[in-house]
Amino acid sequence: MGRSIVGWIGVAMMVSCFTGLWLWWPTIGKWTRGLRYRRHRNADTNLHHLFGFWIALPLFVLSLTGAWISFPQFFGKITGEASRPRGVPIAPR
């Protein structure tokens, strides 16, 4: 039960990263405009935009690994890796 909860929370966090980057993306000018501190008038909004962008990648990776561990059959089909039963060690080559 806990494994599926962690997996679905990871999926929700990945969706949150994508939507956050979508909302962060500058609509006018180059994307590097979004990395400037002086994007808005107040400091809170500027800090939110900057920290939100830089935390999105590690948060996405953390969420992906949580979902990958929780749903090995799904990600095994994507990567072409056969899933093995739980508790079976990997044979040395």
Biotite code that builds the C-alpha atoms (Angstrom):
import biotite.structure as struc

atoms = struc.array([
    struc.Atom([0.000, 0.000, 0.000], chain_id="A", res_id=1, res_name="MET", atom_name="CA", element="C"),
    struc.Atom([2.765, 2.467, 0.921], chain_id="A", res_id=2, res_name="GLY", atom_name="CA", element="C"),
    struc.Atom([4.660, 1.722, -2.282], chain_id="A", res_id=3, res_name="ARG", atom_name="CA", element="C"),
    struc.Atom([1.757, 2.801, -4.466], chain_id="A", res_id=4, res_name="SER", atom_name="CA", element="C"),
    struc.Atom([1.195, 5.936, -2.354], chain_id="A", res_id=5, res_name="ILE", atom_name="CA", element="C"),
    struc.Atom([4.848, 6.950, -2.810], chain_id="A", res_id=6, res_name="VAL", atom_name="CA", element="C"),
    struc.Atom([4.598, 6.232, -6.534], chain_id="A", res_id=7, res_name="GLY", atom_name="CA", element="C"),
    struc.Atom([1.484, 8.330, -7.079], chain_id="A", res_id=8, res_name="TRP", atom_name="CA", element="C"),
    struc.Atom([2.896, 11.189, -5.005], chain_id="A", res_id=9, res_name="ILE", atom_name="CA", element="C"),
    struc.Atom([5.999, 11.021, -7.213], chain_id="A", res_id=10, res_name="GLY", atom_name="CA", element="C"),
    struc.Atom([3.823, 11.234, -10.321], chain_id="A", res_id=11, res_name="VAL", atom_name="CA", element="C"),
    struc.Atom([1.948, 14.218, -8.854], chain_id="A", res_id=12, res_name="ALA", atom_name="CA", element="C"),
    struc.Atom([5.256, 15.954, -8.048], chain_id="A", res_id=13, res_name="MET", atom_name="CA", element="C"),
    struc.Atom([6.500, 15.376, -11.614], chain_id="A", res_id=14, res_name="MET", atom_name="CA", element="C"),
    struc.Atom([3.324, 16.956, -12.974], chain_id="A", res_id=15, res_name="VAL", atom_name="CA", element="C"),
    struc.Atom([3.840, 19.829, -10.543], chain_id="A", res_id=16, res_name="SER", atom_name="CA", element="C"),
    struc.Atom([7.392, 20.347, -11.881], chain_id="A", res_id=17, res_name="CYS", atom_name="CA", element="C"),
    struc.Atom([6.147, 20.441, -15.480], chain_id="A", res_id=18, res_name="PHE", atom_name="CA", element="C"),
    struc.Atom([3.329, 22.863, -14.737], chain_id="A", res_id=19, res_name="THR", atom_name="CA", element="C"),
    struc.Atom([5.639, 25.047, -12.636], chain_id="A", res_id=20, res_name="GLY", atom_name="CA", element="C"),
    struc.Atom([8.132, 25.316, -15.483], chain_id="A", res_id=21, res_name="LEU", atom_name="CA", element="C"),
    struc.Atom([5.288, 26.056, -17.884], chain_id="A", res_id=22, res_name="TRP", atom_name="CA", element="C"),
    struc.Atom([4.139, 28.931, -15.698], chain_id="A", res_id=23, res_name="LEU", atom_name="CA", element="C"),
    struc.Atom([7.723, 30.133, -15.104], chain_id="A", res_id=24, res_name="TRP", atom_name="CA", element="C"),
    struc.Atom([8.573, 30.281, -18.824], chain_id="A", res_id=25, res_name="TRP", atom_name="CA", element="C"),
    struc.Atom([8.774, 33.920, -19.963], chain_id="A", res_id=26, res_name="PRO", atom_name="CA", element="C"),
    struc.Atom([6.155, 34.781, -22.573], chain_id="A", res_id=27, res_name="THR", atom_name="CA", element="C"),
    struc.Atom([8.093, 37.748, -23.958], chain_id="A", res_id=28, res_name="ILE", atom_name="CA", element="C"),
    struc.Atom([11.722, 37.600, -25.016], chain_id="A", res_id=29, res_name="GLY", atom_name="CA", element="C"),
    struc.Atom([14.308, 34.871, -24.513], chain_id="A", res_id=30, res_name="LYS", atom_name="CA", element="C"),
    struc.Atom([14.014, 32.158, -21.871], chain_id="A", res_id=31, res_name="TRP", atom_name="CA", element="C"),
    struc.Atom([17.114, 33.571, -20.169], chain_id="A", res_id=32, res_name="THR", atom_name="CA", element="C"),
    struc.Atom([14.952, 36.549, -19.200], chain_id="A", res_id=33, res_name="ARG", atom_name="CA", element="C"),
    struc.Atom([13.372, 34.264, -16.619], chain_id="A", res_id=34, res_name="GLY", atom_name="CA", element="C"),
    struc.Atom([16.716, 33.838, -14.853], chain_id="A", res_id=35, res_name="LEU", atom_name="CA", element="C"),
    struc.Atom([17.046, 37.539, -14.062], chain_id="A", res_id=36, res_name="ARG", atom_name="CA", element="C"),
    struc.Atom([16.381, 38.713, -10.530], chain_id="A", res_id=37, res_name="TYR", atom_name="CA", element="C"),
    struc.Atom([14.568, 41.862, -11.630], chain_id="A", res_id=38, res_name="ARG", atom_name="CA", element="C"),
    struc.Atom([11.653, 40.063, -13.254], chain_id="A", res_id=39, res_name="ARG", atom_name="CA", element="C"),
    struc.Atom([8.962, 41.618, -11.023], chain_id="A", res_id=40, res_name="HIS", atom_name="CA", element="C"),
    struc.Atom([8.649, 44.597, -8.699], chain_id="A", res_id=41, res_name="ARG", atom_name="CA", element="C"),
    struc.Atom([8.570, 42.825, -5.325], chain_id="A", res_id=42, res_name="ASN", atom_name="CA", element="C"),
    struc.Atom([11.358, 40.665, -3.896], chain_id="A", res_id=43, res_name="ALA", atom_name="CA", element="C"),
    struc.Atom([9.123, 37.734, -2.868], chain_id="A", res_id=44, res_name="ASP", atom_name="CA", element="C"),
    struc.Atom([7.984, 37.112, -6.429], chain_id="A", res_id=45, res_name="THR", atom_name="CA", element="C"),
    struc.Atom([11.527, 37.389, -7.749], chain_id="A", res_id=46, res_name="ASN", atom_name="CA", element="C"),
    struc.Atom([12.814, 34.859, -5.203], chain_id="A", res_id=47, res_name="LEU", atom_name="CA", element="C"),
    struc.Atom([9.889, 32.531, -5.905], chain_id="A", res_id=48, res_name="HIS", atom_name="CA", element="C"),
    struc.Atom([10.663, 32.552, -9.644], chain_id="A", res_id=49, res_name="HIS", atom_name="CA", element="C"),
    struc.Atom([14.390, 31.987, -9.161], chain_id="A", res_id=50, res_name="LEU", atom_name="CA", element="C"),
    struc.Atom([14.205, 29.270, -6.501], chain_id="A", res_id=51, res_name="PHE", atom_name="CA", element="C"),
    struc.Atom([11.296, 27.597, -8.270], chain_id="A", res_id=52, res_name="GLY", atom_name="CA", element="C"),
    struc.Atom([13.300, 27.225, -11.458], chain_id="A", res_id=53, res_name="PHE", atom_name="CA", element="C"),
    struc.Atom([16.459, 25.925, -9.787], chain_id="A", res_id=54, res_name="TRP", atom_name="CA", element="C"),
    struc.Atom([14.639, 23.442, -7.549], chain_id="A", res_id=55, res_name="ILE", atom_name="CA", element="C"),
    struc.Atom([12.527, 21.993, -10.387], chain_id="A", res_id=56, res_name="ALA", atom_name="CA", element="C"),
    struc.Atom([15.243, 19.695, -11.786], chain_id="A", res_id=57, res_name="LEU", atom_name="CA", element="C"),
    struc.Atom([16.274, 18.013, -8.496], chain_id="A", res_id=58, res_name="PRO", atom_name="CA", element="C"),
    struc.Atom([12.620, 17.725, -7.494], chain_id="A", res_id=59, res_name="LEU", atom_name="CA", element="C"),
    struc.Atom([11.807, 16.105, -10.838], chain_id="A", res_id=60, res_name="PHE", atom_name="CA", element="C"),
    struc.Atom([14.660, 13.579, -10.446], chain_id="A", res_id=61, res_name="VAL", atom_name="CA", element="C"),
    struc.Atom([13.607, 12.788, -6.879], chain_id="A", res_id=62, res_name="LEU", atom_name="CA", element="C"),
    struc.Atom([10.014, 12.273, -8.000], chain_id="A", res_id=63, res_name="SER", atom_name="CA", element="C"),
    struc.Atom([11.051, 10.140, -10.960], chain_id="A", res_id=64, res_name="LEU", atom_name="CA", element="C"),
    struc.Atom([13.124, 7.797, -8.800], chain_id="A", res_id=65, res_name="THR", atom_name="CA", element="C"),
    struc.Atom([10.272, 7.432, -6.313], chain_id="A", res_id=66, res_name="GLY", atom_name="CA", element="C"),
    struc.Atom([7.835, 6.559, -9.083], chain_id="A", res_id=67, res_name="ALA", atom_name="CA", element="C"),
    struc.Atom([10.387, 4.255, -10.751], chain_id="A", res_id=68, res_name="TRP", atom_name="CA", element="C"),
    struc.Atom([10.962, 2.276, -7.556], chain_id="A", res_id=69, res_name="ILE", atom_name="CA", element="C"),
    struc.Atom([7.215, 2.090, -6.904], chain_id="A", res_id=70, res_name="SER", atom_name="CA", element="C"),
    struc.Atom([6.200, 0.999, -10.414], chain_id="A", res_id=71, res_name="PHE", atom_name="CA", element="C"),
    struc.Atom([9.083, -1.162, -11.746], chain_id="A", res_id=72, res_name="PRO", atom_name="CA", element="C"),
    struc.Atom([6.858, -3.020, -14.236], chain_id="A", res_id=73, res_name="GLN", atom_name="CA", element="C"),
    struc.Atom([5.774, 0.197, -15.980], chain_id="A", res_id=74, res_name="PHE", atom_name="CA", element="C"),
    struc.Atom([9.263, 1.671, -16.229], chain_id="A", res_id=75, res_name="PHE", atom_name="CA", element="C"),
    struc.Atom([10.715, -1.716, -17.174], chain_id="A", res_id=76, res_name="GLY", atom_name="CA", element="C"),
    struc.Atom([8.515, -1.738, -20.266], chain_id="A", res_id=77, res_name="LYS", atom_name="CA", element="C"),
    struc.Atom([9.683, 1.758, -21.196], chain_id="A", res_id=78, res_name="ILE", atom_name="CA", element="C"),
    struc.Atom([13.387, 0.979, -20.796], chain_id="A", res_id=79, res_name="THR", atom_name="CA", element="C"),
    struc.Atom([13.174, -2.572, -22.149], chain_id="A", res_id=80, res_name="GLY", atom_name="CA", element="C"),
    struc.Atom([14.420, -4.009, -18.874], chain_id="A", res_id=81, res_name="GLU", atom_name="CA", element="C"),
    struc.Atom([12.718, -7.155, -17.651], chain_id="A", res_id=82, res_name="ALA", atom_name="CA", element="C"),
    struc.Atom([11.446, -6.733, -14.120], chain_id="A", res_id=83, res_name="SER", atom_name="CA", element="C"),
    struc.Atom([12.550, -9.386, -11.685], chain_id="A", res_id=84, res_name="ARG", atom_name="CA", element="C"),
    struc.Atom([10.563, -10.616, -8.705], chain_id="A", res_id=85, res_name="PRO", atom_name="CA", element="C"),
    struc.Atom([11.160, -8.783, -5.443], chain_id="A", res_id=86, res_name="ARG", atom_name="CA", element="C"),
    struc.Atom([13.825, -10.240, -3.211], chain_id="A", res_id=87, res_name="GLY", atom_name="CA", element="C"),
    struc.Atom([15.746, -11.952, -6.020], chain_id="A", res_id=88, res_name="VAL", atom_name="CA", element="C"),
    struc.Atom([19.358, -10.734, -6.137], chain_id="A", res_id=89, res_name="PRO", atom_name="CA", element="C"),
    struc.Atom([21.004, -9.752, -9.412], chain_id="A", res_id=90, res_name="ILE", atom_name="CA", element="C"),
    struc.Atom([23.282, -12.506, -10.703], chain_id="A", res_id=91, res_name="ALA", atom_name="CA", element="C"),
    struc.Atom([26.952, -11.510, -11.085], chain_id="A", res_id=92, res_name="PRO", atom_name="CA", element="C"),
    struc.Atom([28.365, -11.539, -14.612], chain_id="A", res_id=93, res_name="ARG", atom_name="CA", element="C"),
])
